[in-house]
Amino acid sequence: MSQILIVDDEPAIGWSLKELLRDGGHEVALAADVAGADQAAARDRPACILLDVRLGGEDGIAALPRLRAAAGGAPVVVMTAFGDLDTAVRAVQAGAFDYLVKPFDLERVAEVVRRALAEGPTTMAEAEPVFDADDHRPLVGSSPAMQEIYKQVALVAASDLPVLVTGPAGTGKDVVAWAIHAYSRRRQQPLVTTNLAALAPAAIEGELFGHASGDRERPGLIELAAGGTIVLDEIDQAPAEVQVKLLRMLETGESVRVGEAAARRIDIRVIAATDRDLSDPPAAGSFRHDLRQRLAVFTIRMPTLAERPTDVEPLARHFLTRHAAGRPGGPPAMSAEFLAALERRPWPGNVRELKHAVEYAAVMARGGTLRPEHLPRLSPATDAPGDANLTAAATRVGAAVKEWSAAARRELAGLPEPDLHHRAVQLVEAMLLREALAHTGGNRTAAAKLLGLDRATLRTKLRALGIDD
């Protein structure tokens, strides 16, 4: 049994967390503001603190180091309903053990508290100064998928580890790479970005590592990024000889120009990006396994826009504001019908396609309110493919239900209670849950989100249906 302090100015949240942790056998104290938290931390010396970010106008993160000190280095779990990248970075820099976004799954809270208690008090290093990054390329969105991205960026930015950013085209891999650099200790040093697919294969080695022969002697992009960060987009396009040299650089911290035998010491961080799965056999055949492992020490997978539908509106507003920057009158209005049309559209090109569509609509509206007719026409290849496929699939499901119903009536009609409805629902539900779990690789949290269920409900249904994923 451990003493836990909950600091939150919302009574309902404080009560639910208190009941959850008491059920786990812990003693729980509540505080509604920073002053009360200071007193409780000094008095009770809690083994773990759950701390809200906004406490009636006070900044919980600013108080975090002081609370940890009063509690003897106890782990602090930050909670917020207003998560963004800056908040996540500030929490990590201030020494938070973990970062939870409201509304949260209580099972997730219990798991984080268990881990925090298992780790116990830690020696508190001096907190890094909290700083703001230039926000000209911010990450936008408050969906659960983006909250996870914020936390990952905040954690890895504080290190010098290589990072592999994956995800389909247009998801914002370049913006994540910028954010990692902008919130790192290297932020005052160069950030050099190159797309390997835009270079001739024979020229990639020289562009990256430079030349040291004759009149072509010049530094490469890696040397130009010394002290800072180099971003290698479409890393899967690196030729075999370039992969060998990149692996050597990552392992030894040395770079060798083309035509030169002597190695040069290089202090650089590498962020690689790709829209391919480098572990898949087709990619694995041309990409070195050891280099993939070295780059993927920390991997961030960018979600598609379909995985973050609640971010469509804030992204659209952000792009429209940027497009109208410096123009008199500010950004034009967006009608409710326009926003609804954005949310209904398929976005195979993800965030990049949404950006272009909003900018196109702003030009077509000529300063007036944006309406659905101002959006670019869908190409035949993307003309509501989801709707067409879903309609066709629904027709096939209907035919299958008719066939199943006829067979069930024949075989089960003699039973006292055939219960066709219950049997059909169980059959379809079991298939749907299995498909969701297969799609998410067994990740129950992601599967529950896809299904529109909370994780506890999904777990109960899986148990009832006898599904072992």
N, C-alpha and C positions, 0 to 999 in steps of 0.2 A: 504494500500500500504506500502511495506517494502523495505528497502535498502538491497540489497544482493551483496556480493562480490564473484566473480568466479576467482579462481587462477588456471590457466592451461596454459601450454606453447604450446598447439596445437590449432592454430587459429580456425579450423573448429569446434572443440568441444566447445571452448569458445563462438563462434557465435551461435551455435545451442542452447546451454543452455541459452544464453542471450535472444534469441528470445522466447524460451519457457517461461521463467520467466517474460519477458515483457508482453507477452500475458496474463499472470496471474495478471497483474496490478502492478508489482513490478518495482522499479528502480534498475538497474543492473550496476555494475562496473566490469571491467576486469583487471586482472593483470597476467603477463606472467612469473613472477619469485618471489622469496621470498622478495627481496628488494621492488619491486612494491607493493606486498601484505602488507608489513609492513606499507608503506605510506598510502595506501588506507584504511587499517583498522583503523589507527589513525585519518585519515581525515574524513572518512564517518561514522565511528562507525556502521558498518552494523549489521542488525538484524540476519543475517545468513551468513556463509561462506562455499563455496564449494571449497575444497582444493585437488589438485592433489598430489600424493605421489612423483613422480619424476619430478623435475622442472629443466631441463637443468643441471643435475649433482648435484643439491641441493636436500636436503631431506625435503619434505613438512611436514612429521610427526614431525621432530625435531623442526620445526617452529610453530607447532600447538598451544602449550601452550602460546607462545608469542603473536600469532595472537588473540587468545581468550581474553587474558588480554587486548590487545589494543582495542578490540571491546567490552569491558565491560562484558565478559562472554558469548558472543553470541555462539550459537551452531555451531559446525563445522562438516560438512559432508565430509568424506574422499573419494576420487575417485582414482581408480588405474586400470591400464590394466595389472598389474603384481601381482595379488593377490596370497598370500600364507598365511600359518598359522602365520608365524612370523610377516608379515605386519599387519594382522588383530589384533594380540595381541598388537603390538606396537601402533596401532591406538586407541584401547580401553584404553590402559594404559595412553596414552597421553591425553585422555579426549574427543575423538571423539563422536559425537552424533550418527552417523551411518556410514556405510561403503558400498560404491557402487563399483561394478566391471564393467569396460568397456569391451565390448560395453554394455550400459545399455538402458533399455526401458525408454523413456522420461516420460511416465506416472508414472513410478516408481520414477523418480527423483522428479517430481512435488509432489507426495504423501509424500516423505521424507521431502521435503522443507516445506510442509504444517504442518507436525508434528513438525518439528524443530521450526518453527515460533510460533506455538501454545504453545510450552513449554517455549520459550523465554530464556533470559539470566539466567544462573544458577551460584551459588557460586562455584568457582573453588577450589577444594581440591588440595593439593599438589600432583603433578603427581608421580605415582610410578616409580621407576627406571626401565628403559627398560633393559631386560636381554635376553640372548639367552638360549634356552633349549638345552640339549644334543640331537643332531639330529640323533642318531643311529636308531630311529624308527619313521622317519618322515611320515607325511601324504603327499601323492603325488597326483598331479592333479591340473588342472586349469579350469575344467568344471564348469558351473554354479552351479551344484549340490554340488561340493566340495567347491566352494566359500561360499555357505551358511553354510556348515559344519565349515569352518574356522571361520566365524563370530560367530557362536553359541559357539564354543569352547573358543574363545577369551572372549566372554561375561561371560560365566559361570565359567571359570577358576579363575576369579577375586573374586568369591564368595565362600561360603562354602556350598552351596545348594547341596542336594542329586541330582544325575543325573541318568536318565534311558536311556541307549543307546540301541536302537532297530535296527533291520535289519536282513535280511537273513544271513545264515552261510557264512563265507568267505568274508564279506564286510569290515572288519577292525574295528570291535567294540572294540577290545582290544587295537588297536593303538590310537583310540580316547580317551579311558580311560587313557592311558599313557599320551597323550598330555594334557589333563585336569589337571592331577597331575603335569606334568613337567612345566606348565606355571602358577601354583598356588603358593600361599604363603607357601604351605606345601612342596614345591619341594625338600627341604633339609631333609625332614622326610621320613619315610618308605613308600614304595608303595608295598602293599601285594595283590597278585591276586590269586584267587582260582576258580575252576570250580566245581560247586555243583553237576553237572551230573557225575563227575569223583569220587565222594565220595559215599560210601554206605549210603543210607538214614538214617540209625540208627546212623551213625557216624558224620553226618553233624553238629548237635548241639554241640557236644564236640569239633570238629575241630574248629568251629568258636568261641565259647564262653569259651572253656577250661574246665578243671576238677578241683574240689576242694575236692576230697574224697580219702583218703588212699594214696596208692603209685602212684595213677594216677594224683596227683595234678600237674597241669601245666597250663600255660596260653594258650589261644586260639589265632587264627589268628587275631582276633579283637584287643586283647591286644598288640600283636606284631606290629600292625599297628598304635598304639597310637601316636597321633600328626600328623599322615600322612593320607593316603588314603587306603581304602580297596576296591577292585574290586570283586564283586560277579557275576561271569559269570554264565549264565543259571539259573538266579534267580527263574525262574518258577519251578525249581526242588526242591525248599525249602519245607520241610515238614511243616505241619500246626503249630506244636509247635515252630519251628524255625521262622516262619513268625511272630508269636506273640512276640517272644523275639526281633526280629529285629525292629518291630514297636515300642516296648517300648524303645529300645535304641535310635531310631531316635527322639522320642518325649521327652525323659527325659535326654538323654546323659548318660545313665547308662547301664552297662553290668553285667550280672550275670552268674558266672560259673556253670556248671552242678554239682549238689550236694552241692551248697552253697546258703544260703538265702540272705546274704548281697550283696547289689549292689555296684559296683565299678564305679566311675566317669570315663568317657572315652571321650577324645577329638579326634574325628575321622570324616573323610569325607567318605561317602558311594557312590560308583558308581556301579549301577547294570546294567547287560546286558542280553538280551534275544533275540532270533529270533522268539518268539511268540508274538502275540498281546494279552496282558494281559486283554484287555477290551472285547475280544471276549468271547461269552458264554462258549465254552469249557474250556478256560483258567480261566475265571472268576469263574467257578465252584470249582476250586481247589486253587485259589489264592485270598487272602483277598483283598477286595475292598479298605479298609482303608490303607493297606500297599501299594497297587498300587498307590493310590493318593499321599501318602507321598513320595514315590520314584520318581514319575513322576512330581514333582514340576518343573523340567526342563528336557524335553525329546529331545534327538537327534536321528533322524532316519537316519541310514546310507543308502545311495543309492546303488542299485545293479550296477554291472559293465555295464549292458545293459542301465542304466540310465545315464551313463557317458562315452559314447564310445570314446570321444576325449582324454580320459585319458589312453587308452590302451597302446599307444606307450610310453608316459613318464613313466608309471608304468613298462613296459617291460624293458626299458633302466635302470631304477632304480634297478630292481631285478638283471639284468645281471651285473651291476656294482658291486653290493654287492656280488654276487656269485664269481666274479673274483677278489675281493679285496685281495691284497697281492701277486697276481700272476704276474710273469714277463710279460711285454707287455700290461698289462691292459685288459679291457674287449674286447672280440671279436666283430667283426662287425655283424650287422643284415642286411640281404638283404631286398630290397624293397618288394620282394615277401613274405619274412617271415613276415614282418610287416603287409602286406595286409592279409595274412592268419590269423594272430592274430585278426585283426579287423573283419574278416568274421565269425570267430568261435563263437558258442554260449558258454557262460561261466556260466553254472548253478551254479558252485562253486565259482563264483565271483573272487575277487582279489586273494584269496588264490589259486584257481585253475590256474590262470594266472601265478602266481609266480612259482608254481611247474612245469608248462609247459615250462617256460623260462629256469629254471634250468635244466630240463631234456634235452632240446634242446642244451644247452651249453655243457653238457656232451657228447651228441651224436655227436656234431660238432667237438669235440676234439681240440678246440682252433681255428678252422677255422670259416669262415663266417656262421652264422646261416641261414638255408634255410627251406622252408616248410616241407621237408621230415624229418627234425630233430625233429619235434613236435611229442608228443605222439599220438598214434591212439585214435580216439574218441571211447568211449564205445558204444555198441548198444543202450544203454538207452539215450545217449546224441548225437548220430550221426545225427547232423544237424536237430534237431526236429523242429526248427523254419521253415527251408526250406520246410520240408515235410508237416507240418501243413499249411503253407502259400500256397503251391502249391495246396493242396486239397481244401483249402478255396477258392482260386482263381477259381478253376474249378466249385465250387458250385455257386459262384457269377456269373460266365459266364452263367450258366444254368438259374439262376434267372433273369438275364438281358434279355435273349432270351424270357423267359416266359412273363416278364413285357412288352417287346417291342411288342410282338404279341397281348397282351391284349390292349395295348395303341393304336395300329394301328386300331384295330376293333372299339374301342369306340370313338377315337378322329379324325379319318380320315376325317370325314365330316366337321370339323372346318376349317375356312379360314386359320388359322396358327396353326397346331397341335403342333409344337415346341417340339418334343419329346426329343431333346437333352437337352434343358433347363430344362424340367420337370425331366428327369433322373438325371441330375447333381444335381438339388436341392434335390431330394429324397435321393441320396447317400450321399451328403454332410451333410444334416441334420442328418442322421443316424450316420455318422462318428463323427460329432462334439458332438452329445449326448453321444456316446460311450466314447470319449476322456474325456469329463467332468465327466462321471460316474467313469471312471478309476482313475481319479485324485481327486475324492471327491469334485468336483466343483471348484478346484483351477485352475483359468483361465491361470495363468502364466505357470503352469506345463502342462496344456492341450495344450497351444500354442506351447510349446517346443516339446511336443510329436508329434504334427501335422506338425511342421516345419513352423509355422506362427509366426509373431510378435503379441504381445498381442492386439495392436490396430486393426490389421486386423481381428483377431478372434472376437473381440467385435463387429466390423462392420458386420461380417457374421452372428453372433448370432442374432443381431438386425434385419438384413434383412430377416432371416429365421423365425423370431418370436419365438426364443428359449429362454425360461426363465429358466436358470439353478439355 
